[in-house]
Every structure is written in structure tokens, then in C-alpha cells.
Amino acid sequence: MTHDRHSYAEPALVRTTHLDLELDLDFTHKVLVGTATHTLAWSGPGDRLILDTRDLTVLEVEGSTGDGWEPLEHNLAFPDDELGSALTIRTAGHAQVRVSYRTAPTATGLQWLEPEMTAGGVLPFMFSQSQAIHARSWVPVQDTPGVRFSYAAHVTAPPELMVLMSADNGTRSRRTGSYDVVMPEPIPSYLLAIAAGDLVFEPIGERSGVWAEPEMAKRAATEFGDTEEMMRVTEALFGPYRWGRYDVLVLPPSFPYGGMENPRMTFATPTVVIGDKSLVSVIAHELAHSWSGNLVTQDSWDDIWLNEGFTSYVENRIVEAVYGTELAVMETAIKQHSTVLKLDPLSPAELAVELPGLNHGTEYHGTTSLGPLKGCWFLSWLEERFGREVFDPFLRGYFDRFAFRSINSQDFVAHLQEHLLTPRPGVVTADEVAAWLDEPGIPQFAARARSDRFEVVDRLRDNWLSTGELPTGGKTWTTQEWLRFLDAAPDVVSAEKLQELDREFGLTGTANGEIARRWYSIVAASAYTPAYDELATFLTRVGRMKLVLPVYRALSGSEAGREFAARVFATAQPGYHPITTAAVQKILGAAS
């Protein structure tokens, strides 16, 4: 494996193969207290085990003697701001090592919500977010995707709360205050997940269902009603679903992402539950991770494209199979357009850093970079050149060959050469492949997705900008058409045009978070103050980073906007996840 520079662990010497957790959820003090017992496979001298931690209090470390436990010498290093502290344990090749510990209330991988921050307003809520390197803030672990392990957990919590993990939870929402779960398949640490709250279950199909607060459960089950069909079409394309069940946990609005692909239990934002299924590509994306990411995993965060690029490709194939080619093409065009927009202002030197060849790793801090978009584009290009009758079996073979393994870009390239390029010479040139793998940017020969409906939208938007004439048919547009209209509009638009557009189409106050993200970004950049009250409500109600960070960036472009943003953030921050809080603080700090 490649060395993971985001981890202190030494997998070449020793690996965790199984993890047993005993956890007590203390909502009063907002901490987890318990033990993590590592079953170890040694390939080195056996004199030390290094685990990743961040802000953990280590209470005791012991090694198994076969008939009991003995204390082990250990040292917790001075913390690094990003990586946390290395926990070095002196061992004698122990088969098991047990760490007793307590988390901090400020653990970056956990959020503790007061009752008023939930839909029901009566019971508290807690959930984790371990990707990318936040598992170490609530479990002492080899926090690298290059190490995979099975796990089992016993969790105690207030008896009025339901506890779920990224494991086999069953479907009974019987609350006992004591829960046992098992994850039999080996997973990397970033897929460790836990949640506790007022949660009930609604079935979707034989293998799928929704967990959510009672106020949200039935709505979410209806919104995600196509999940079982998504599973079937993906299995037909890329092989069997190997995780037993696929359930979705709908979290409170503070969840910082659209979704998190925790195996057997996707964590999802409520912002996609709007009643028309127009944003359920989020579920297609997280389900796709069951093959690309969860089943075949990057072995370090430098190769994030192996997870996210493949997943975006599989997501698009799911959307096409379930909802039609037109929607899939529009979704692809939206993503490609956003990529090109980000690339246009970059110098060659900046481009080499932001979007290098896929063989060259880039820094990753938990937000999706441009690399995954390039990876998806590369796979789509291969599909177009070789045809689906060749490319689909190739990709299915890739998932079969590397199932439950962690690999790097070189592993994929070797598989590509052996199973696609060499058997079919002349379909693509070596220079073309090298342009994707070794050169920065998007190759000039890469075709962009083309949508007839978007071309109509583009003409209507250009006409609106030049003449002020409102777009005809806008009231029947899909979410994707509105996103195209707004995404390709200038950041700054006159107050008169914004007022007329808003009066006709009611964009201010929209329940659609994706449309709100772009509309409020234009509102902020244009200082269109009549919409500021609803803008503030949006930023306070939603904690999903994809939706709120662009608006904060737009506000930070002026002194008045920064002052307004600071006031809104002061109100919104108690409801934000620590990851979102840090991202907003970075934006406002840089602007000031």
C-alpha cells in the first residue's frame, strides 16, 4: 500500500482486523465513554501499535494475555492541528489491545443536538461524521482507508433514544437503552458511524427502508421510494449488492453533507426531501458507493477520485436507468459546467495543483475537490470510446477483482491496461490516456454533455439578461433547468431584474435547497437586500455545506455583506456541525 500521510498508523507492521466497541452515550456531558478492542494481524516486529486520536482522553491501555489483560505502556503525542495525536502503545505482539477512553465535547466527528434543534423538539440527537479523518475523534483507530476491519459494538444510551450504526441494525425500532450491532464485512475507519435520537423505521422494499424522526419518516420513505429499483439496476450493471440491507437515515438539517455512504446505513440530509424526487440523485450517489468506495476503496485520501469519481459515474448510470437519459445528461452537464467554471480562472501552475493528472494525488480535507469530477469524466470518455458492451463488463470485473480491498491509482491503471487497453489496441491512444492520467486539467478532446433543453434555457437566460424579458415556460421547469439558468448567470445581476424574476417565479423562500444555493449566492453578490431575511433564514435552517458555503462566499465579497454574514453566522452556528463551522470561519476569516 501507499503510505497515507493523513495517518500516524503503520499498517505495514500491524493491522486491525476486527474492532470491538463498548460505548456509553452521555448526553449530559456530550461525550462517549468506553473501550475499543483491536484484534491485530502482525507482519512486523510486534513491539508497537500506533493509533490515530484527536482530543481523546486515554484512560487505560491493556494487552490480552490469553487468559486476562495486562497494562501496556503508552504515550499520547503532542497534537497536530489537523492530524491529532499519535497514540503509541508498547506491545509484545499481543493479539488484542484494548484502549479505554473518553471523547471530548468538541469532537470534530460528533454533533450533539439539543431537542429544539430536531424536528420533534422533545428529545436530543447525536450523530457522527467520520470522513475524512474524523473517526479518530471518537474512536482510537488506524484512521486510514488503507486498513479495513469488521466490527461489533455494544452501546448504552438513554432508553428513550434509538441507536443506529453503520452495521446490521435490523428494522425494529424497539428502544431498550442497550444495543448490539455487528458489521461482518471489513470496512475502513471513515465508514464507522453512529447516531442516536427519536428515530422510527419505514420500509421501502425487502432490503431497504428509511430511519428518521417521526415527523419526517413517511415523507422520506415516499421520496426515496425508488431505492429498491436503484439497487436492482445497479446489480444488473455492476454485480451483486454485498452488504445485506440498504437503509437511509435522514438526519436533522445540520448534517454537513448531502449524504454519507456509511455501509448498510446511508446518512442523508433532509434538504433532498422536497416532495418531487428531483434531488434523489443524492441517494443514487450514496448507493453507488456500495460498489465504488465501500467495496473497492482508495488506500489513501490522495486517491479520492477512485472513490468519488467512480461513484459519480455509477450514480449517473443509475439515474439514467431509473429516470431516463434526458435527466442523466442534464445532471452530467451541470457537473461538467461547474468544473469548467472553476478551471477557467486558474493559471497553469494552479491547474497542476487543483486538477493534476489522476495518477498524481492531491491534498484532501473532506470537501469534494475537482479530482473526482475529472475521474468521472474520464470513465465516461472510456465508456464512449469502447462502448458499453465492452466497458460495463470491464467495470464489473474491476469491482469483483478488488472487492473488500483498498487500492491506489496505480492498481487501477494496471487493471485498466491489462483488461481493457491491451486486449483492444487502437481504440484509444497512449497519449489520450496519458492526458487524463498525467496531465493537468480536462483534455481538450473530452466531449461535454449536451442537452437540448439546456440550450433552450441558455437562450432564454441570455435574452433575459439583455432585454429583461422573463423566460417563458419557467414555471414548468425542472430543478435541473433552473440550476442551469442560475448557474450560468452572472454572479451580479441588477436589482430590477432580480425583483422581476423573483416576483414571477418565487425563488426567494424556495424549499428546494439546490435552487436556493445558487439564487441566494446571486442575491448576496448583487446586494439584493429585499431577499436578505429569507437568505438569513436559509443559512440558519440548513447546515449542509454544499448549500450554505457558496452563499457565505458571495456575502464575503463586500464589507456590508461580511458584516451581515457575521451576524447570521452568530445565530446559525449553534446548529452547525463542527465541520461546517470550521469551513464558514475559514471563509469569513479569509475575507476579513
C-alpha angles and dihedrals in degrees: 000000000000116000111260107225090196093066138059092208123115106214092169087068102035138357135197108238098176134015127203115196129195108186135175116195110219107191093176093062096023095235141118116228122191150082137293115204115195122203104207139208111202125207097158137055094297096227099118144025119198119200129184118241137168122196093338122148107221109211102177141347123206138175127215116249094186094255099040146341132282128196116257129209111246142171131205110209127223106278126256113216093238107023100038121212131327112231106210115195122192109223142170096220092288114187090219134026123191124202121194111202151149128225125227123248086239095056106153092217096054135063122195113199126199115229093258089060092062132076093250096043093210109082130042124245135212131186139167134228110191102171124131107008103327099104087085089065092066104022129035098233147139090272100200129106087229090076120067126188141166118237146196127196140193111199130185121197141154104303094236091064129079116223123208133177138184088274144075100313099160119221103269113108093203109148117215105150088241122079136180122195135173132203104192097179119077114254135176119253095255088068093060106114140170135179135175129187147099094318132164132180129241118184122228101175142334093291102023142060146145130257115197145132110292092253091058106030102090094040091051093047089054092046092050095040093124094062095104091051089050089054092050096050093047091051090051090053105037110013139272126334102246104191104077103230131025111206130167124220111203108210131198117278093267092075103121098217139051089241142337117218098223104167116260088000119056111196109219139187118244089224090086093058100088102133104256104072090236093130101040091109081093088068091045088053096049092045089051088059087068084078104024111045104003097048098029110026136189109246094221136016090251088077096050090140089072088064104033101028093052091043093053089051094049090044090057092050089051092050091049093049095047104031105022142262095279095061091044091053092048092050090050093048091052092053094045092048091053090050094052092047090056092047099048098076095044124108118225090259092050091045091055089056100040099039112014124163114296090250090063117076122226133202113274125194103174100281119100111261129201092266095081090052090053090047092053091047090051092053091047089051091051090049092051094048098044099031127235094270087068104026099050095057088045092055092044089052090051092055091047095048097049099032113151091003135114116228141170135229092269090057090054094046091052090050090047092051094046100043106029116014102040097044090051109039120185097027091102129008127239089241091055093051090046090054088063099037103038111017127077123246131016113311115253091234093059108113119225123228111260125207123187090206091053091053088057090048091050092053092048092048093049090049091050092051094049102038106016091239110148117238112266114230093020092130090066097043121125122238089259093054091051091048090052091049093051100034093058094042119101117268090239120050129169118268091237093057093045092049093051093046091048094047091053100042106023097230095157107084095017115163090217106097095197092055090042091053093060097034094052091045089058090043090053096045090047094046089232094171099183087075096045097096092057090041089056091047090052094050091047096046099045128055100178106126097215089060104039106034095066089053093051089048091052092048091049091064093085136038093240090048092051092052091049091047091051091053092048092046092052088058097039100043098084088062096046125097113245089250091056092044092054092048094050092046089053092053094047093042093052092047094051 
